[in-house]
Amino acid sequence: MTAEELSELYYITKEIEQLQKELAELQGKRFQNKREWLESKQKDGKTFETVLYDYLCMLQRKRMEAEQFLEAIEDAETRLIIRLRVVNHMKWREIAEELDLERTTISKRFYKFFINSAIKEKKDF
């Protein structure tokens, strides 16, 4: 997994939260107004709710893949740096303050991990 792919994790997580809220609202409306819910069915018989749910499942699979990637990083400090950057969407300065390290040290470790991963991936190929 590349840094760019992993960087999508923050936005995927936010999108999952939004879809969950929207689905909860739709489920509430479904029970309040059965006629409106039935009218929302598409030509293929799927409801808007079902389409959203399918998309939510796909995003959750992507999130799971990213989490498994993070879990496989052996060095705890590197793993934490990457998690704070991509999951928590923190700035380099914030991460440096959190870990009591220099900002440049944090960014170097982040990018070094992905450069080494790319080199290892090419060797394995």
Protein Blocks (a to p, Z undefined) as FASTA:
>chain_A
ZZklmmmmmmmmmmmmmmmmmmmmmmmmmmmmmmlmmmmpcfkopafklmmmmmmmmmmm
mmmmmmmmmmmpmblmlmmmmmmmmmnopafklmmmmnopafklmmmmmmmmmmmmmmmm
mmmZZ
